[in-house]
Amino acid sequence: MAWRQLFLICCLSAVVLLSSAEGKIFMQESDALNFLKKRGKRSPKSREEVNAENRQKLQADELWREHYEEQRNEFENFVEEQNDEQEERSREAIEQWRQWHSDGLYPPYLYNRHHI
């Protein structure tokens, strides 16, 4: 008995929802007829079809442009980080070399050493 009441309530709620949203779900009859009507292969496209295709192409181009710009920015950031790390390593190596070979004179380079 309880499942029958539950089934009845579900059916009634579905009917109420469909009747209240009928204008939003279903198309007008004229629109429905034009929606499924096929255009011949040789007949020219309507202005609306051309505009819709152009909008889709422009949107796809914009998405590709954003994608490639993002990829390029990521790669540029990666290269910049790599170059910064390489400069830091070489700067540290040069500084260590200078400290090791320093003789206390200014500038502390090897060519500045006095040989007796």
MODELLER restraints for C-alpha pairs under 7 A, 6 or more apart:
rsr = mdl.restraints
at = mdl.atoms
rsr.add(forms.Gaussian(group=physical.xy_distance, feature=features.Distance(at['CA:98:A'], at['CA:108:A']), mean=6.94, stdev=0.5))
rsr.add(forms.Gaussian(group=physical.xy_distance, feature=features.Distance(at['CA:98:A'], at['CA:109:A']), mean=6.98, stdev=0.5))
rsr.add(forms.Gaussian(group=physical.xy_distance, feature=features.Distance(at['CA:101:A'], at['CA:110:A']), mean=6.77, stdev=0.5))
rsr.add(forms.Gaussian(group=physical.xy_distance, feature=features.Distance(at['CA:102:A'], at['CA:108:A']), mean=5.15, stdev=0.5))
rsr.add(forms.Gaussian(group=physical.xy_distance, feature=features.Distance(at['CA:102:A'], at['CA:109:A']), mean=6.63, stdev=0.5))
